[in-house]
């Protein structure tokens, strides 16, 4: 894994030299502590350079020969690359047969020669996780690309004199003369979803390249194209046993190719089905015990360590455990800096901790990300099916059921049946797309109206955040469940889960690999009928059937817990003063985005136990601390 950056400069007001690129690299040195490199071209030291590429390297394969930026034989094509190409050895053999000559044993050099052969269509051959930039000196062309699912980040900025790109926003800022202005549309989305979705960032003028897309800059302008999408319309007609065999063979192969490494590797183990399955596959493929790493909490309702121990004993792993306590909040400013923009998923705290501890033992860690989205693992998929039954009921019964929501409380913790039932019933009267959206949002239209200042309301008027979900649903094919799976795969997965994993691991110079997110495996999963993923009220039915006899029964039959954090309890007790001082202090009061009295009221309700506003307060706290750090520049 690495950090990449670069600038095309076509305005003399922005001088480009090695120190500029090196400064951008240094800002993300943690992404690549083993090596660094700079390339300057399209000009000279006397005349001024117009293209600069930078790279920080975390060495995983060909430890001594993978220096970047890397070039082709005549040094007319240069690349900076972040990621892993798991089929690079097969691709290399085919390219050598066509006459290409290599000077390293890296996957990076394979991309260069594949680009020479196929141009932008080289992306169709790559299997792995990646974000890279290729400078074609002959054509004066910059080619940026991001992997199919969005495991590796890539952002960019265009102005009248420059095109800047980098793995992280902070590198773009380090290029100098970059305005620091809040994008209020991005803020609107963040408060709705707990993340800033691509292509936006919280910085006005800086964008994210979407997953499965590439960007070409040529002749002073850039164009963006999609090169891959997941298709749910082509269902296989297998027997149940054939589907189970296919799942196991695809997962084993996806795990096997992710064991290619010249450095020690292990696995995150939550004790859930997905991570346990990956660890089980690793135990079959490796000659020594798998090193596994788990995180837990003192609060029993959030602690998964007992299940992780069951899986660890079953597969005879070399197991390591860590416990997160409320003083973990002291880490928050550091996480704000690493995430570059407000990030509202509180599970970034334990994810950072487990990555930090894991890095003390290994350099690569496999995980179970992606299983829920491909195999319908979330409770909200059950809720969508219940909603279908509700829609067929007589109007008088529908009205009575939805009216029950007003009589239910939203107790502290957000995990109790009453809270989930209230949220479910309140959404029943609306159409299925809006209903689903209401289950994955935080501040809804009503609560945003109470929160926003008049000015923020004016700036976001007419922008419906839910259109991001609706557009994805409408673009998908397949039945309603397939469409909801697709929505999560192209929104929640890349904007939340994969951002969380990439930042938490790379902040600790640790590489994360995800067999369930292998695009070949995902394509096979998309070909399985949705009725075998959610069968009755059983989530992940066909995956569980495939893993019977392979995973312990206690793992297969356990209720999904999710990687939750007891943030609501902490805000009600140990952290209530911390919360008040940050959200009600003078800096927050003077920003003009929010109505402070509304924030004061939900803090009071939360502390008194009237309603659980923990997730909303976490979003506001993250935004306030981010604003101080990146906009006020005071942390």
C-alpha positions in Angstrom: 0.0 0.0 0.0 1.1 3.5 -0.7 0.3 7.2 -1.0 0.4 8.9 -4.3 0.1 12.5 -5.5 0.8 14.7 -8.5 0.4 18.0 -10.2 0.0 19.2 -13.8 0.9 22.9 -13.8 0.0 25.1 -16.7 0.2 28.5 -15.0 3.4 30.2 -14.0 1.8 31.5 -10.8 2.2 28.0 -9.3 5.9 27.0 -9.6 6.4 23.3 -9.6 9.5 21.8 -8.2 10.7 18.7 -6.2 10.0 20.3 -2.9 6.3 20.8 -3.7 5.8 17.2 -4.6 7.9 16.0 -1.7 5.9 18.1 0.7 2.7 16.5 -0.6 4.3 13.0 -0.1 5.5 13.8 3.4 2.0 14.7 4.4 1.0 11.0 4.0 4.3 9.4 4.9 2.4 6.9 7.2 0.9 5.4 4.1 4.3 4.5 2.8 7.1 4.6 5.4 9.5 2.4 3.5 10.5 4.5 0.4 9.7 7.7 -1.4 10.2 9.0 -5.0 9.5 12.0 -7.2 9.3 12.4 -11.0 9.4 15.8 -12.7 8.8 16.1 -16.5 7.4 18.0 -19.4 9.9 20.8 -19.1 13.2 21.4 -17.3 14.7 22.9 -14.2 15.5 26.1 -16.2 12.2 26.4 -18.1 10.0 25.0 -15.2 8.4 21.7 -14.9 4.7 21.1 -15.8 4.2 17.6 -14.5 5.2 16.2 -11.1 4.4 12.8 -9.6 5.1 11.7 -6.0 5.0 8.4 -4.2 5.4 7.0 -0.7 5.8 3.2 -0.5 4.8 0.5 2.0 6.8 -2.5 0.7 4.8 -5.7 0.3 6.1 -7.4 -2.9 9.6 -7.2 -4.4 10.8 -5.3 -1.4 14.0 -4.1 -2.9 12.9 -3.4 -6.5 9.6 -1.6 -6.3 10.8 2.0 -6.2 8.3 4.5 -7.7 7.5 6.5 -9.8 8.2 3.7 -12.2 8.7 3.9 -15.9 8.6 1.8 -19.1 11.7 0.9 -21.2 12.2 4.3 -22.9 10.9 6.4 -19.9 8.0 7.9 -21.8 5.4 6.4 -19.5 5.5 6.9 -15.7 3.2 5.6 -13.0 2.5 6.1 -9.3 0.4 3.2 -7.9 -1.4 2.4 -4.6 -2.8 -1.1 -4.2 -2.3 -4.7 -5.2 -2.9 -6.4 -8.5 -3.4 -10.1 -7.6 -3.2 -11.5 -11.1 -0.1 -9.6 -12.1 2.0 -12.7 -12.6 -0.3 -14.1 -15.2 -0.5 -10.7 -16.9 3.2 -10.3 -16.8 3.7 -13.7 -18.6 1.3 -12.7 -21.4 3.1 -9.3 -21.8 6.5 -10.9 -22.0 5.2 -13.2 -24.7 4.3 -10.0 -26.6 7.9 -8.7 -26.3 7.6 -6.5 -23.2 10.7 -6.4 -21.0 10.6 -5.9 -17.2 13.2 -4.6 -14.8 11.3 -5.4 -11.6 9.1 -8.2 -10.2 6.3 -5.8 -9.2 2.6 -5.6 -10.1 3.2 -1.9 -10.7 5.4 -2.4 -13.8 2.7 -4.8 -15.2 0.2 -1.9 -15.3 2.6 0.2 -17.3 3.1 -2.4 -20.0 -0.6 -3.3 -20.0 -1.4 0.4 -20.6 1.0 0.4 -23.5 -0.9 -2.5 -25.0 -4.5 -1.5 -24.3 -4.7 2.1 -23.1 -7.5 2.8 -20.7 -9.0 -0.7 -21.4 -6.1 -2.1 -19.3 -8.5 -1.7 -16.4 -10.6 -4.6 -17.6 -7.6 -7.0 -17.0 -6.7 -5.9 -13.5 -7.9 -7.9 -10.5 -7.3 -6.2 -7.2 -7.5 -3.0 -5.3 -5.9 0.1 -6.8 -5.7 3.8 -7.4 -3.0 4.9 -9.8 -1.9 7.7 -12.1 -0.1 7.2 -15.4 1.7 10.1 -17.1 2.0 9.5 -20.9 4.8 11.8 -21.9 4.3 11.4 -25.7 0.6 12.2 -25.6 0.9 14.7 -22.7 -1.9 12.7 -21.1 -2.7 11.9 -17.4 -4.7 8.8 -16.7 -6.1 8.3 -13.2 -8.1 5.2 -12.2 -9.7 3.7 -9.1 -10.7 0.1 -8.5 -14.1 -1.3 -9.1 -15.5 -1.2 -5.5 -13.5 1.7 -4.1 -11.1 0.1 -1.7 -8.3 2.6 -2.5 -9.0 6.4 -2.4 -8.2 9.0 -5.0 -9.2 12.7 -4.9 -8.4 15.7 -7.2 -8.8 19.4 -7.7 -8.9 21.5 -10.9 -8.5 25.2 -11.1 -7.5 27.6 -13.9 -3.8 26.8 -13.5 -3.4 23.3 -12.1 -4.7 19.8 -11.9 -3.8 18.2 -8.6 -4.5 14.7 -7.4 -3.6 12.6 -4.3 -4.6 9.7 -2.2 -5.7 12.0 0.5 -7.1 15.5 0.7 -4.4 16.8 3.0 -1.8 16.2 0.3 -3.8 18.4 -2.1 -3.9 21.1 0.6 -0.1 20.8 1.0 0.3 21.8 -2.7 -0.4 25.3 -1.5 -2.9 28.0 -2.5 -5.8 25.6 -2.0 -8.9 27.4 -0.6 -10.3 26.0 2.6 -14.0 26.4 2.3 -16.8 24.1 3.5 -18.9 22.6 0.7 -22.4 23.0 2.3 -23.9 20.5 -0.1 -21.4 17.9 1.2 -22.3 18.9 4.7 -26.0 18.3 3.8 -25.1 14.8 2.7 -22.8 14.1 5.7 -25.5 14.9 8.2 -27.9 12.7 6.4 -25.7 9.6 5.8 -22.8 10.0 8.3 -20.3 10.2 5.4 -19.6 12.5 2.5 -20.4 10.5 -0.7 -18.3 10.6 -3.8 -17.7 12.7 -5.9 -18.0 15.4 -3.1 -15.6 16.1 -0.3 -16.2 18.5 2.6 -13.8 20.9 0.8 -15.4 23.1 -1.9 -13.5 22.4 -5.1 -11.9 19.1 -4.1 -13.6 15.9 -5.5 -13.3 12.2 -5.1 -12.9 10.0 -8.2 -15.8 7.5 -8.0 -15.1 3.8 -7.8 -15.0 1.9 -11.1 -14.2 5.1 -12.9 -11.2 6.6 -14.6 -10.2 10.2 -15.4 -8.2 11.3 -18.4 -6.6 14.8 -18.5 -5.5 15.8 -21.9 -5.3 19.2 -23.8 -6.2 21.1 -20.7 -9.5 19.3 -19.9 -10.5 16.2 -18.0 -13.2 13.5 -18.8 -14.5 10.8 -16.5 -15.8 7.4 -17.5 -17.2 4.3 -15.8 -15.5 1.1 -16.8 -17.4 -1.5 -14.7 -20.7 -2.1 -13.0 -22.3 -5.0 -11.1 -25.0 -6.8 -13.0 -27.8 -8.6 -11.0 -29.8 -9.6 -14.1 -28.0 -12.7 -15.2 -29.0 -15.3 -12.6 -27.6 -18.8 -12.7 -29.9 -21.9 -12.6 -27.9 -24.0 -10.2 -29.1 -26.4 -7.5 -28.5 -25.3 -3.9 -25.5 -27.6 -3.6 -24.0 -26.1 -6.8 -24.4 -22.6 -5.4 -22.8 -23.7 -2.1 -19.9 -25.3 -4.0 -19.5 -22.2 -6.1 -19.4 -19.9 -3.1 -16.7 -22.0 -1.4 -14.5 -22.4 -4.4 -14.7 -18.7 -5.3 -14.1 -17.6 -1.7 -11.1 -19.9 -1.4 -9.6 -18.7 -4.6 -10.2 -15.1 -3.7 -8.5 -15.7 -0.4 -5.6 -17.6 -1.9 -4.5 -14.9 -4.3 -4.6 -12.4 -1.4 -2.0 -14.4 0.5 0.7 -13.3 -2.0 3.1 -11.3 0.1 6.8 -10.9 1.0 5.9 -9.7 4.5 4.0 -11.2 7.4 0.2 -11.4 7.2 -2.7 -12.1 9.5 -6.5 -11.4 9.7 -9.0 -9.3 11.6 -11.5 -11.7 13.4 -14.7 -10.4 14.7 -16.3 -13.7 15.3 -18.9 -13.0 12.6 -19.6 -15.2 9.7 -17.6 -13.3 7.1 -14.3 -12.8 9.0 -14.5 -16.3 10.4 -14.9 -17.7 6.9 -11.9 -15.8 5.6 -9.8 -17.0 8.6 -11.0 -20.6 7.9 -9.9 -20.4 4.3 -6.5 -19.0 5.4 -6.1 -21.8 7.8 -6.5 -24.3 5.0 -4.1 -22.4 2.7 -1.3 -21.5 5.1 1.3 -23.9 6.5 1.5 -22.0 9.9 -1.3 -20.9 12.3 -3.1 -17.8 11.1 -2.4 -14.7 13.3 -5.8 -13.3 14.2 -6.7 -10.0 15.9 -9.9 -9.0 17.6 -11.3 -5.9 19.4 -13.9 -5.8 22.2 -15.6 -3.5 24.7 -16.2 -3.6 28.4 -19.9 -3.1 27.6 -21.3 -6.6 27.1 -23.9 -5.5 24.5 -21.1 -4.5 22.1 -18.4 -7.1 22.9 -17.8 -9.8 20.2 -14.7 -11.2 21.8 -16.4 -14.5 23.0 -17.4 -15.3 19.4 -14.0 -14.4 18.1 -12.5 -16.9 20.6 -14.8 -19.6 19.3 -13.6 -19.1 15.8 -9.9 -18.8 16.9 -10.1 -22.1 18.8 -11.9 -23.8 15.9 -9.2 -22.9 13.4 -6.2 -23.1 15.9 -5.1 -19.5 15.3 -2.4 -17.5 17.0 -5.0 -15.2 18.6 -4.7 -11.6 20.0 -7.3 -9.5 21.7 -7.7 -5.9 22.6 -10.4 -3.9 24.6 -11.5 -0.4 23.8 -12.6 1.9 26.7 -14.2 5.3 26.9 -10.9 7.1 27.1 -10.5 6.1 23.4 -12.2 9.5 22.7 -8.7 11.0 23.3 -7.8 9.5 19.9 -10.5 11.5 18.1 -8.5 14.6 17.1 -5.9 12.2 15.5 -8.6 10.3 13.7 -10.1 13.6 12.4 -6.7 14.5 10.9 -6.3 11.0 9.3 -9.9 11.0 7.8 -9.4 14.4 6.2 -13.1 15.2 6.4 -15.8 14.6 9.0 -16.5 10.8 9.2 -19.5 9.9 11.3 -19.1 6.1 11.7 -18.0 5.7 15.3 -16.7 2.2 14.7 -13.6 4.0 13.2 -12.4 4.1 16.8 -12.1 0.3 17.4 -11.1 -0.2 13.8 -8.1 2.1 14.3 -7.2 0.3 17.6 -7.3 -3.1 16.1 -5.2 -1.9 13.1 -2.7 -0.3 15.5 -2.3 -3.5 17.5 -2.2 -5.7 14.5 0.6 -3.7 12.9 2.8 -4.7 15.8 2.7 -8.3 14.5 2.0 -8.2 10.7 2.1 -5.9 7.7 -0.9 -7.3 5.9 -4.3 -8.2 7.4 -7.3 -9.9 5.6 -10.8 -9.1 6.6 -14.5 -10.0 6.0 -15.7 -6.7 4.5 -18.3 -7.1 1.8 -20.1 -10.2 2.9 -23.2 -8.4 4.2 -23.7 -6.4 1.0 -23.4 -9.4 -1.3 -25.4 -11.9 0.7 -28.1 -9.7 2.4 -26.7 -9.7 5.9 -28.3 -6.5 7.4 -31.6 -6.5 9.3 -32.9 -3.7 7.0 -33.2 -6.3 4.3 -35.7 -8.2 6.4 -37.5 -4.9 7.1 -37.8 -4.3 3.3 -39.5 -7.7 3.0 -41.8 -6.9 5.9 -42.6 -3.7 4.1 -43.7 -5.6 1.1 -46.2 -7.5 3.2 -47.4 -4.2 4.8 -48.1 -2.7 1.4 -50.6 -5.6 0.6 -52.6 -5.0 3.8 -55.9 -3.2 3.9 -55.6 0.6 4.4 -57.1 0.6 7.9 -54.6 -2.0 9.2 -51.7 -0.1 7.6 -52.8 3.1 9.2 -53.1 1.5 12.6 -49.7 -0.1 12.5 -47.8 3.0 11.3 -49.6 5.0 14.0 -48.0 2.8 16.7 -44.7 4.5 16.1 -45.9 7.6 18.0 -46.4 5.6 21.2 -42.9 4.1 21.2 -39.9 5.6 22.9 -36.4 5.6 21.5 -34.4 4.3 24.4 -30.8 4.8 25.1 -28.3 2.8 23.1 -30.3 2.4 19.9 -29.9 -1.4 20.0 -33.2 -2.3 21.7 -36.1 -3.8 20.0 -38.3 -0.8 20.8 -36.0 1.6 19.1 -35.8 -0.5 15.9 -39.5 -1.1 15.9 -40.2 2.6 16.2 -38.0 3.4 13.3 -39.5 0.6 11.2 -43.1 1.5 11.9 -42.6 5.2 11.3 -41.4 4.5 7.7 -44.1 2.1 6.7 -46.5 4.7 5.1 -44.0 5.8 2.5 -42.9 4.1 -0.8 -40.3 1.3 -0.6 -37.4 3.4 -1.9 -38.0 6.2 0.6 -38.7 3.7 3.3 -35.4 2.0 2.8 -33.6 5.4 2.7 -35.2 6.4 6.1 -33.6 3.3 7.7 -30.1 4.4 6.6 -30.3 8.1 7.4 -29.4 10.0 10.6 -30.7 13.6 10.4 -33.8 13.4 8.2 -35.6 16.2 6.5 -37.5 17.1 9.7 -34.5 17.1 12.0 -32.3 18.9 9.5 -35.0 21.6 9.5 -34.7 22.0 13.2 -30.8 22.0 13.1 -30.0 24.2 10.1 -29.6 28.0 10.4 -31.6 30.0 7.9 -28.5 30.5 5.8 -27.7 26.8 5.6 -31.3 26.2 4.7 -31.0 28.7 1.8 -27.7 27.1 0.6 -29.1 23.6 0.5 -32.6 24.4 -0.7 -33.8 22.0 -3.4 -31.1 19.5 -2.7 -32.6 16.1 -1.7 -29.8 13.9 -0.3 -31.9 10.8 -0.8 -31.6 11.2 -4.6 -28.1 9.6 -4.2 -29.8 6.4 -3.0 -32.7 6.7 -5.4 -30.5 7.2 -8.4 -28.5 4.1 -7.5 -31.7 2.1 -7.0 -33.0 3.2 -10.4 -29.7 2.3 -12.1 -29.7 -1.2 -10.7 -31.3 -4.2 -12.3 -32.9 -7.2 -10.7 -35.7 -7.6 -8.2 -36.2 -5.1 -5.3 -33.8 -6.9 -2.9 -31.1 -7.0 -5.6 -31.6 -3.3 -6.1 -31.2 -2.6 -2.4 -28.0 -4.7 -2.3 -26.7 -2.7 -5.2 -27.6 0.6 -3.5 -25.5 -0.5 -0.5 -22.6 -1.7 -2.7 -22.3 1.6 -4.5 -23.0 4.0 -1.6 -22.6 2.6 2.0 -19.8 0.2 1.2 -17.3 2.6 -0.6 -18.3 5.8 1.2 -18.4 4.4 4.7 -17.0 0.9 5.3 -14.1 1.0 2.9 -13.1 4.6 3.8 -13.1 3.4 7.5 -10.9 0.4 6.7 -8.5 2.2 4.4 -7.8 5.2 6.7 -7.6 3.1 9.9 -5.2 0.6 8.4 -3.0 3.0 6.4 -2.7 5.4 9.4 -0.9 2.5 11.0 1.1 1.5 7.8 -1.0 -1.7 7.6 -2.4 -3.2 4.4 -6.0 -4.6 4.4 -7.2 -7.1 1.9 -10.8 -8.2 1.4 -11.6 -11.6 -0.3 -15.4 -10.9 -0.3 -14.7 -7.8 -2.4 -12.9 -9.7 -5.1 -14.9 -8.5 -8.2 -15.0 -12.1 -9.6 -16.5 -13.3 -6.4 -19.0 -10.4 -6.3 -20.1 -11.1 -9.9 -20.7 -14.7 -8.9 -22.7 -13.6 -5.9 -24.8 -11.2 -8.0 -25.8 -14.2 -10.2 -27.4 -16.0 -7.2 -31.1 -15.4 -6.9 -32.0 -13.0 -4.1 -34.4 -15.5 -2.6 -31.5 -17.7 -1.6 -29.8 -14.8 0.2 -32.8 -13.7 2.2 -34.9 -16.8 2.7 -37.9 -16.2 4.8 -36.4 -14.2 7.7 -33.0 -15.8 7.4 -30.2 -13.4 6.2 -27.2 -14.8 4.3 -29.1 -18.1 3.9 -27.0 -19.5 1.0 -23.7 -18.4 2.5 -24.6 -20.0 5.8 -25.6 -23.2 4.0 -22.3 -23.2 2.2 -20.4 -22.8 5.4 -22.2 -25.5 7.4 -19.6 -27.9 8.7 -16.9 -25.5 8.0 -17.7 -22.8 10.7 -18.8 -23.7 14.2 -22.5 -23.8 14.7 -22.3 -21.0 17.3 -20.9 -18.7 14.6 -23.5 -19.6 12.0 -26.5 -19.3 14.3 -25.5 -16.1 16.2 -27.5 -12.9 15.8 -25.7 -10.2 13.8 -24.2 -7.7 16.2 -22.5 -5.2 14.0 -19.4 -3.3 14.8 -21.1 -0.9 17.2 -19.6 1.5 19.7 -21.2 2.5 23.0 -21.0 6.1 22.1 -24.5 6.9 23.4 -23.6 5.6 26.9 -20.3 7.5 26.9 -22.0 10.8 25.9 -24.6 10.3 28.7 -21.9 9.7 31.3 -18.1 10.0 31.1 -18.1 12.3 28.0 -21.0 14.6 28.6 -18.8 17.5 29.6 -16.5 16.9 26.6 -19.5 17.0 24.4 -21.0 20.2 25.8 -17.7 22.1 25.8 -17.2 21.3 22.1 -20.7 21.6 20.7 -21.9 24.6 22.8 -18.6 26.5 23.1 -17.9 29.9 21.5 -16.3 28.5 18.3 -19.3 26.3 17.5 -21.8 29.1 18.4 -20.2 31.5 16.0 -20.1 29.3 12.9 -23.5 30.0 11.6 -24.3 26.6 10.3 -26.6 25.4 13.0 -29.2 26.5 15.6 -27.3 26.1 18.8 -30.5 25.9 20.9 -31.6 22.8 19.0 -28.2 21.2 19.7 -28.5 22.2 23.4 -31.9 20.6 23.5 -30.8 17.2 22.1 -27.8 17.1 24.4 -30.1 17.7 27.4 -32.6 15.0 26.2 -29.7 12.6 25.7 -28.1 13.1 29.0 -31.4 12.8 30.8 -32.2 9.6 29.0 -35.3 11.0 27.2 -34.1 10.1 23.7 -31.0 8.5 22.2 -29.4 11.2 20.1 -25.9 9.7 20.4 -25.4 9.1 16.6 -26.5 12.6 15.8 -24.3 14.2 18.4 -21.3 12.1 17.2 -21.8 13.6 13.7 -21.9 17.1 15.0 -18.9 16.6 17.2 -16.8 15.2 14.3 -17.8 18.2 12.2 -16.9 20.7 14.8 -13.5 19.2 15.5 -12.8 18.9 11.8 -13.7 22.5 11.2 -11.3 23.7 13.9 -8.5 21.6 12.4 -8.9 22.0 8.7 -10.8 25.3 8.3 -9.9 27.3 11.4 -6.5 25.6 11.4 -6.4 25.6 15.2 -5.6 22.0 16.1 
